[in-house]
Amino acid sequence: MQAFIGGITASGVVACGLRLLTKSYFEKYANGLRKGASTLFFIYSLMRTYFFICVLSKMKYKKKDFKRLDIFGHSK
């Protein structure tokens, strides 16, 4: 439970920091708010894709461990 709450807190801090960074950087431009939001969305998409791939790879290894340990009782 603590890891879950810590993860939510860390992602909130990262999201806030990235938003402040993109907002301050693109504030000088005429279409700055739109460019900043687009950049932020792009960065979020990259990060989410990376973490999704990491989770899938860990699940693949855990599935092999479950089969090896016969946790689900599917032995023949």
Helices and strands as residue ranges (DSSP letters): H 2-25, G 26-28, H 32-69
